Amino acid sequence: MERYSRQTMLDGFGEEGQRKMAQASVLLVGVGGLGSAVSTYLTAAGIGKLRLVDSDTVSLHNLQRQVLYRENQVGNSKAAEAAKQLRLLNSTVEIEAVDAYFCDDNAVSLVKDVDIVVDATDNFKSRYLINDVCIGLDKVFVYGAISEFSGQLAVFNYKKGATYRCLFPDEQKLIHSQKQVVGVLGVLPAVIGSLQANEVIKLITHCGEILADKLFCINLQNNQTHTVSIPPLPENRGRKI
């Protein structure tokens, strides 16, 4: 327990919390900016199993914010390279790399045997798919999104509460409004990704209040934050895979 002594000494966490961490499994969809932070901190914290899903390769422009990767990895599979780095951080964690795009064909098989799903994607279509599969399989969905200087965070489908569709009910409008390329401050995904990892740890250990039925927002230009309520709408639970 020496590795985890600084968190097991926390009130409400303890050795029981660490055992729960070791028994838990997480699917991380996307190993880019958000995924770099999420995967690093969950691995360091001693998650039992981490499944990484990403079909992309490392690009030079990724290195400004995707801190898992190095220059000599440009052109290589993100999922595979991320897994290598994470295994060096904590060899006790089971890391599974899936070099594939999260889509209708594989979504159910990737989600069904994990405890929690973390969205570290950069597009609305994937988020709606994650949401609907999580509803169908009764999984919790930890959402994070970033753009320019601002980020968002929420926990969806927690105890059958608010879903992604409760926050964004008009799927087609949102998908069609998405820009191809959006700038992002390099430290922003580290902030939101760390908060996503924190929500995962709280969900597993029951140490802290879950950000359910709420949306947390932060602007790094002025460090202003605000939290808004997301009313759970039962009709949004009907669309599922």
LINFENJO-V380320 format. One record per backbone hydrogen bond with DSSP energy under -1.0 kcal/mol. NH is the residue of the N-H (numbers start at 1). CO is the residue of the C=O. E is the energy in kcal/mol with one decimal. If there is no record, write none. Layout:
# LINFENJO-V380320
nh	co	e
NH	CO	E
NH	CO	E
This chain:
# LINFENJO-V380320
nh	co	e
5	2	-1.3
7	4	-1.6
8	4	-2.4
9	5	-1.2
10	7	-1.2
13	10	-1.8
14	10	-1.1
17	13	-2.0
18	14	-1.4
19	15	-2.0
20	16	-2.0
21	17	-2.0
22	18	-2.1
23	19	-1.1
24	21	-1.2
26	49	-2.3
27	116	-2.5
28	51	-3.1
29	118	-2.6
30	53	-2.5
36	32	-2.0
37	33	-1.3
38	34	-2.6
39	35	-2.5
40	36	-1.6
41	37	-2.3
42	38	-2.2
43	39	-2.2
44	40	-2.4
45	41	-1.7
46	43	-1.2
47	42	-2.2
48	21	-1.9
49	24	-1.9
50	94	-2.9
51	26	-2.8
52	96	-3.4
53	28	-2.3
54	98	-2.1
58	76	-2.6
62	59	-1.3
63	60	-1.2
65	62	-2.1
66	62	-3.0
67	65	-1.3
69	66	-1.7
73	70	-2.1
74	71	-1.5
75	58	-3.0
76	73	-2.4
78	56	-2.4
81	77	-2.4
82	78	-3.0
83	79	-2.1
84	80	-1.8
85	81	-2.1
86	82	-2.6
87	83	-2.2
88	84	-1.2
89	85	-1.1
90	86	-2.2
93	90	-1.1
94	48	-2.4
96	50	-2.7
98	52	-3.2
100	98	-1.8
107	103	-2.1
110	106	-2.0
111	107	-1.7
112	108	-2.6
114	111	-1.9
115	25	-1.7
116	25	-1.4
117	140	-2.5
118	27	-3.2
119	142	-2.7
120	29	-2.3
127	123	-1.3
128	124	-2.4
129	125	-1.8
130	126	-2.8
131	127	-2.6
132	128	-2.5
133	129	-2.4
134	130	-2.4
135	131	-2.1
136	132	-2.2
137	133	-2.3
139	134	-2.6
141	156	-2.4
142	117	-2.9
143	154	-2.6
145	152	-1.8
147	150	-2.5
148	183	-2.7
150	147	-2.6
151	218	-2.3
152	145	-2.6
153	216	-1.9
154	143	-1.9
155	211	-1.8
156	141	-3.5
157	162	-2.9
167	163	-1.0
168	164	-2.7
171	169	-1.2
174	170	-1.8
175	171	-2.5
176	172	-2.4
177	173	-1.1
185	148	-2.7
188	185	-1.4
191	187	-1.6
192	188	-2.2
193	189	-2.6
194	190	-1.7
195	191	-1.6
196	192	-2.3
197	193	-2.4
198	194	-2.0
199	195	-2.0
200	196	-2.1
201	197	-2.4
202	198	-2.3
203	199	-2.5
204	200	-2.1
205	201	-2.6
206	202	-2.1
212	210	-2.1
215	228	-2.7
216	153	-2.9
217	226	-2.7
218	151	-2.1
219	224	-2.3
220	149	-2.8
223	219	-1.5
226	217	-1.9
228	215	-2.3
230	213	-2.6
236	233	-2.0
237	234	-1.8
238	235	-1.1
241	132	-1.1
